[in-house]
Amino acid sequence: MIQGRRIVRTFLAVVFFLLVVALFRPFDSPIRPPPQSSRPDAKIRFKPSSFDWTTVRQRYPAKLIHSLPTSSPKQFPPVQHHFRDYTHDATTVKRQEAVRNAFEKSWKSYRKHAWLRDELAPVSGEGKTTFGGWAATLVDALDTLWIMGLHDEFLSAATAAAQLDWADTTVTSANLFETTIRHLGGLLSAYDLSGERALLEKATELGNMLYMAFDTPNRMPGFWLNFKDAKRGTQIAGTNDPSACPASLSLEFTRLSQLTGDPKFYDAVSRVTDLLERTQSSSKLPGMWPKLISFREGTLNHESGFTLGALADSLYEYLPKMAILLGGQEPRYEKMHRAAMEVVVEHLVFRPMIPAEDNPHDILFVGDAFVRSDKIDHVPESQHLSCFVGGMFGLGGKVFNLPEHVDIGERIARGCGWAYDAFPTGLMPEIFGLVRCGSVKEPCVWDEEKWEKEGARGLKKGFSNARDPRYILRPEAIESVFLLYRMTGKEELREVAWRMFESVMKSTETKLAYSAIADVTVKGETRRLDSMESFFLAETLKYFYLMFSPPDVISLDEFVFNTEAHPFRRPK
């Protein structure tokens, strides 16, 4: 009898302990230990490429003038909202699983039909070579596999990535920007999450190849890394290159220096930052840099167009992110960000003219500016690509203590969500025009006569056109909605995100995966374009998944994302 009572007491104690754990554990995280922790026999092996770029003598070798900061990181204000009472409820779990299922469907088709190719053609089932043939989708999706807890698939993909041969390609040049953000960023992030050393070795090998692009007379890289020119030492910077290209390498090259201890990568991109800092006030719109820059001459004054969309976008995005990655030890990034955003608020951010009942959040959009000899034209044309600006304003507002910028960021993010809802497919066009009502500070009153004159028949009130009606599976809108949710804790943003996700699924799904579509304005069946860029798995589905994940999964206080949604660990 006594023995029986002991057994019962022991059983009750175990039950009580399990109940306490269940009650007080805040939420489950799908980020699991690295594969090697549970599978010691599955270590990933690095295989060197058939050509070693460190053996190439540089024609314009650089004496290092920039070194990584060595003092203790600055204590930034928290970026994330404090989710004190967060509950990972059944609805959220179901939505998280729906996103993972969409990813798994796409990944399985990529494995079956396009393994080691850059992209899957989601209608025809063919493989595409679009970025050198270096398995762009595979490398780009490594960290998504890890974050979603698909560790068997991660192990298989990481093993293949660690054996890529950068010399095995049919192209003669590499797109410096795209290869950096997708391949280098993807490998560094996968290493940051998994600790698999082979991935860092492969990233370093790629970094040494991309570093050759800086071997020019003024150490400014061109848009393309031409392999023959790099080996001959005959490269020169461009005279009319997108400003975002050389100016959007800083996060990846800096992280590579941090992880390897080799300062040359940080030194290379810091020279581009020197140019940006030196010229910021000398453009035709002082405070901003134009769409196109002569990096060969180091001048800005021949270009009159200014945008946060294509050609210039991630130049601005990387300013607050570099401040974070460097632990606040390099103050010029904050200075440049503040100066640029003052001009952006004055000339690019605008309020669309929308009936008051359709605009409860006083939404904002981002347009373009064109400087003429006697005036500045404010162009109320927006892009899906520029929806990232909401998250950028929010991030800069948080870390630089600019609460009004967090508000602007939220209003831009909500504007992008509103634009999704405005079309029959539930998706935003690639490029569209709006009826401009005024700047951020000006009041906006509905003007029926102006709408009759400028508005587009057949589109929701507020729009003047859908100039490029495609949707190409872009991530920027969900990126900002996710970031502002994590920053503000406003649960209704999750409902915005869920409507967006359901629309993406309904309007783009194919038998194999998901496809870009030709026209978001159509009612009924959409026309699939047989294209699924790697960013759909690397960014779009990752941000949707994180939207419905517990807030400690890739916390914004622990990681900073590159422009391809690859999270890098913040310094402590």
Secondary structure, 3 states (H helix, E strand, C coil): CHHHHHHHHHHHHHHHHHHHHHHHCCCCCCCCCCHHHHCCCCCCCCCCCCCCHHHCCCCCCCCCCCCCCCCCCCCCCCCCCCCCCCCCCHHHHHHHHHHHHHHHHHHHHHHHHHCCCCEECCCCCCEECCCCCCCHHHHHCHHHHHHCCCHHHHHHHHHHHCCCCCCCCCCCEEEHHHHHHHHHHHHHHHHHHHCCHHHHHHHHHHHHHHHHHHCCCCCCCCCEEEHHHHHHCCCCCCCCEECHHHHCCHHHHHHHHHHHCCCHHHHHHHHHHHHHHHHHHHCCCCCCCCCEEECCCCECCCCCEECCCCCCHHHHHHHHHHHHHCCCCCCHHHHHHHHHHHHHHHHCEEEECCCHHHCCCCCCEECEEEECCCCEEEECEEECHHHHHHHHHHHHHHHCCCHHHHHHHHHHHHHHHHHHHCCCCCCCCCEEEECEEECCCCCCCCCHHHHHHHCCCCCCCCEEEEEECCECCCCHHHHHHHHHHHHHCCCHHHHHHHHHHHHHHHHHECCCCECCECCCCCCCCCCECCCCCCHHHHHHHHHHHHHCCCCCCCCCCCEEECCCCCEEECCC
